Amino acid sequence: MDNRSRWLVVVLALASATGFAISVQSAWWSVGEVSIGPFGSRHCFGGECRETGLSWIGAGELWMRSAVATRAAGYIAMFVLLMFAGAIAAKRQPTLVARGVAAAIVTAAASGCYFWFGFPGVTTASVAQGGFELLAGVVLGSAALVLFLRRRR
């Protein structure tokens, strides 16, 4: 792997890790002053913010568990992508870590898709940036992985 493509893979992996980390902390939907995401929901009224769970939405247990799975998968993908970027920057050939990256990205994408499409809906809910950040993490991480696998000797 030449020097230029190696650093491109590192930058893509770090950007993907950042996307995963931000997506699980960001709101995926908002309803007025309430933010809903894999972290639960945050209510901010009168300058005072409170965090609560997702049971008030009226969703089933499976969807609420998918929120936990999405959050955990996002953090795991972030961690594995950081390991991958570090190994590439150190001029290693992290084949096993690359397989872990692939598994982490697929897992985060699957749980994130279920969390997104299984949203039971709340009246006047609008889409926020969290789901798009997860999508950016998946795309950038996949691009880094493909570049690494194509350039590997």
N, C-alpha and C positions, 0 to 999 in steps of 0.2 A: 504494500500500500504506500503510495507516494505521500509526501508531506502535506500537500494541499488537500487531497481527498481525506487524509487522516483527520485534519483539523475541521473539515466540513462535517465529518461524522461526529466529532466531539461537540461541535456547536449544535448540530441537530439533536443529539442526545440530551444535551443540557437544556435546550429549549423545550424539548418534550417533557423532561422531568419537571421543569418549571410549570408547564401547562397542567400536568397531572396534580401537582401540589396546590396550585391556585384553584383548580376546578373543584376539588373536594372541600375547599373552604369558602367558596363563593355561593351565592344564591343561584338556584336554577330557575326559580319562579318567584314573583313578588306579587303580593296582594296588599296594595296600599302601603302601610308601614311594616308589613310582615314579610320577611324573607324566608323562603323555603329551599332547602338543599339537603345534601347527604348528611350534613351536620345536625339536622333537625330544623327548627324554625326559630327565628329571632323576632321578637316583638319590640318595637321601639315606639313608645308613646310618651309624650311630654318630656323628652330628653332622657328617659330611663329605659334601658334595654334589658330584656329578659330572654333567656334561651329556654325553649321547651321542646318536647318531642314532636312526633308527627301524628300522634293518635287523634288529635282534634280534627284532622282532615277527613277522617272517616274511611281511611284506606285499610286494606287487609294486612294481616301480619306478614305475608310474603313480600308485599311492596315495602313495608317498613324495614324488613330484613335486607331487602335489596339496597336500601340506603346505606346500611352498615357495610354491606359487601362492596358497594361502590366506593365508599370512603377508604376502606382497608385496601382494596385493589389499587386505588389511585396512589396511596402512600407506598405500597409495595412496588408498583411500577416506577415511581419516582426513585426509590432506593436502588433498584436494579439498574435503572438507566444511569444513575450517578456512578455506580460501579463500572458499568460498561464504558462510560465516557472517560473515567479515570484510567482504565486499562488501555484504551485506545491511545490516550494522551501519553501513556508510558511506553508506547510502542510494543505492546503485547498483542497476542492473537487470542482474545477471550471468547473462544468458541462456545464453551459451556455457559458463560454469562450471556452470550448472544441468544442461546436457546432459552435462558431464563427471561430475557427481555421479550422474546416472542410470546412466551406463556403469560407473562405479566400484562402485556398489551392486549392480548386476546381476552384475558380474564376481566381487565378493566373495561374493555369495550362491551363485553357481554353483560356485565352487571350494570354498567352505565346505560346501555340501551334499554334494559328492563326497567330501570329506575325512571328513565325518561318517558318511555312509551306506556308504562303502567301507571303513570300519574293519574290519580282518580279525578282530578280537576276540582278547582275551587272557583266559585263565581268571581268574575273579574280578575282572575289570575293572569299575569303577563309573564312572558318568557324573559329570563335574565341570562347572564353570560356564562354561568357555570357549565352547562352542557356543551356549549361551543368550545370552551377551554379544554374540556375532556377530549372532544373531537380533534382539536389542534394537537393535543398530546399524542393521540393515537396516530395521526397522520405523520407528525414529525418523527416520532419514535419508529414508525414503520419505514420511513424514508432513510433514517440512520441505519437501521438494520439491513435494509436492502443494499445500501451503498457499501456497508461493511462486507456483506456476503458476496457481492459482485467483485470486489477488489481483493478479497482474500486469496492467498496463494496456497 
